[in-house]
Structure formats: structure tokens, C-alpha cells
Amino acid sequence: MKFTEDNLNSYSQPLSATEDEQCKNAIRMVRDALKPLGFTDDGKDIALLHPDTYAYSISLRSNDYKRKIKLFIQGSYANNTNVRAQSDVDIAVVQEEVFTTEYRGSSSMYPQSDSDYNFSTVPPAPKSFKDEVQECLENKFGSDVERKNKSIKVHGNTYRKDADTVPCRRYRDYRSDYTKNESNFIGGIVITPDSGWRIINYPEQHIANGRAKNNSTNGYYKKFVRIMKKMRFLMEDSYYSTYKSAASSVSSFLLESLLWNVEDQWYVDNGVKYRKVYVFYMLIQKLKASKASYKSYKEANDIKPLCADEVSYNNLCSFIDALSSFYEYE
């Protein structure tokens, strides 16, 4: 399929002001829905986790100071790499006062346990945090609320975006701490889907690293992430099963992380010298030649491996091969 410079310029554009305001409205309304649980924002309004992002955030506390919740927009909207105007905005609803720990095991020379940090196990609550959040959202939004495996969806309208609220718990990885310092951990979030398995993610690191990468590449990194994501959607919508299959086997997050591993100077040098249609062609060729390195690459959070297993590695390689065939330029 042939693409023009105008096509790629269009694909590379960031969020519109209208979408930005709808994202802010979505997190405000989730905040307001949670206040009947006895939470207050102390009169604060939403703010950005980092400048030059759309990662809006706000913290709430219970009136008795025993509970804390942090809300923030994560995913493609937060990272300003969204390319589909109607896609959902992801809002993490993080339970902060109760957290899940990760320690070095008994086989280590320096094993760890809760006692090293004076932590105690909290007894199970009568109602899960996800159930609490769902009840609050239903009280405010009624039939617009739909429970999903990992999230609670609030269907949008002209005022707010469709929102996938993700109730989760703070995750603390102490395995690199040898001083028994309670503050010395790698922080993430733990999502417990209804299906029972556990997911550990690092969205805040992703947001910070994506912003840093974009700044150090003069904005070219996120422009080419948006272009890459748009290509994936176009391939998914293609009549050709080879393109559809290859595109559906990888996530937009995976592609964003793949491009995060491309060295900064490559974006700067080629972005200055050439048209986008040619730079994107060169990017595909570079990624094809770098397949052997995929297994050493990290997600954009710089913590988890890019390819968790052989299947995801092979799927990514297949996608790049299919993209190479799919993409032509004028």
C-alpha cells in the first residue's frame, strides 16, 4: 500500500484539544464517583504526573487518613501516542495503603521478609477493592458501567471519553534493597483480573521514559510511534489475511516499546535529513535487521523484557516482515 508524506504527517499528529479535555473530564468524573466512599481530594484539582504528557493524576485520602488512592491516566492517551480518536482512556485506580511486596527468596544469600521492614499482613476485606470501585461507578453512571476481566468500563458521551478504570494495588519490589530501607523499592501496580491471575505493570516508569525519549529525539520518537500504530490498525483492517493476522498478534504497547529501544540519535539524524515517508521506510529496514536484538530489548518502562516468551518474539518478527511488505511510499 502506498503512502504519501501528507498521510504520514496526518498519522503523526498528537491529541486534539477536544480529546484532551474529554480525558480530563473522564478522570474528574471517576474521582467524583469515589468520594462517597469517604474520600477527599482536599480541594485539589487534577494535575500532570509530568509536563509534556497527558498523564493526568489526582490523589485522594479517606477522612480518617487510613486509606489512600491515586488516580492517573495511563496507556496511549497518557503517553500521547493514541491514534484512534474513539479509543478508550485507561485510568488506574491505585490502592496505596495496602501493597504487594516482592522479596529475595530463601535461596538467596540475603533473603528478605516482611519482618525486615516491619510490615504486617492485612486481613482480607469484606469487599474487594474492585467491587467497591464498581459499586461507586454504578451509583454515579448507572447502566453506563460494565465490569470487565481486568477493569470496569464506563461508557462515554460527548462530554467524556469511554473510560476503562483499572482498580489495582501498589506493588513494591525490594529485591535490590540491601539496607532494609522501606522506601528503597521499584514501584509498580498489581492488577488482579476476575480470572484470578496476577499482572504487574509499570505505567509510571513508562510515562516518564517515553517523555524523556521524546525530548531527547526532538519529538520524533512519538511521531513515529503514532505512525507505527496507525500502520498496525490499517493492516488489521486490510482484506489480506497475512496482514490482518500479523497485526492482530502484536499490541500497540509492544510496538511503542520496540521503537523506544531505537537509539535517540537515529531519530534525530534521519528526522532532520529526510521526509517522513523515507524515514519510516528506513525504520522498518532497521527493525528487520535488528531482530536478533529483540530478546535483549526492554519495554518502555525499562524493567520488563520486550518479548516475554518465544511466541511474542516470533509474532513481533512476523509483524515487522508483514509491515515491510505492506508499506510503500511515494
Phi, psi and omega in degrees: 000133184268138180236146179256170176298323177297320177303308185290327174298320179294315182296332187276357186287145179280186180301150173277164178298325179294315179296321178301313181293324178294325176296314179298320179296323181297314182288327176298319184287328174293317176304311182296327180293330184275343183300325178299346175287357182100023181258152176226150175259008179056031177080004180279153173257172179295150180221173180268138173298322179215146172299160177064023173229176172245028182275074180289146186209155172203145179252143178236152174226154176284157182299334179266007177068010183272339182237146179224140177228138173242127176252134172206149176282132179235182175079203189294327177292315179299322182273359180057042176238017180286143179233357177244113188301333184263007182286159185287152171262131181268127179239113176283132176243097193260123173280116189264327187284341175244130184221160177257132183255155174231127183234163168292138185280179183294339179283348180284154175294333180232074181293161181231161174204173179303326184296334178295336183242007182059035176272150176234152180281131180273132178294152181303137178283152179298335179226135181293157179298321179297320178297320178299313181296316180300316181298317179296317180294320179294324178296329182267320188249356175058233185287354177285355184262135181222122180281131176246175182299315183253349189213178173236115185272134172245113182292140187269187177207199182291343184268326184223156175286155165303132184238128170262100177277132186243094176293131184206176182238151177292142178245134179234118179258109183261009189295341178262004180265127178239014184242003183057041180264115184301332183271355185265076180221161169267120186264138175215200175231149177245122176254131177245096181296162177299334180288347170106339181278165187248138179238129176248123180233164181229064186293326182292321176294322178300314180298313181296316182290323178295319178297314180298318180297317181295320179294320183283350177249017179057032176088356184288328182304306184288332175300316182281336171296314180297320178297315180299316179296320178297320178299319178300314180295321178295322177293320178297327181273000183290157175283344186271124185297328180298315179291316180300314182295315181295320182289323183284347183270356177233155179260158175299323178299318180298318181291321177300319179290323178302313181290336176296334181278349177287133186300145185304314187297332178300316178296315184295310183299311185282330178295326180285323191274327193232165174290155182300322183299325180279321179298320179294323175300314179296325178297317178299315180297321179296318180292324176298320182283348185255011186305323182296338182272348185305325184289343177260354180286157177247160167297167182297345175285349180064026180237304183273148177294146180300313181249111185288336183204179183294327180296312181294326176297311180296323178296320179293317177299318180295322179296315181297321176297316180294320179297321178300324177283324184289324190268125169227160180221157178259000000 
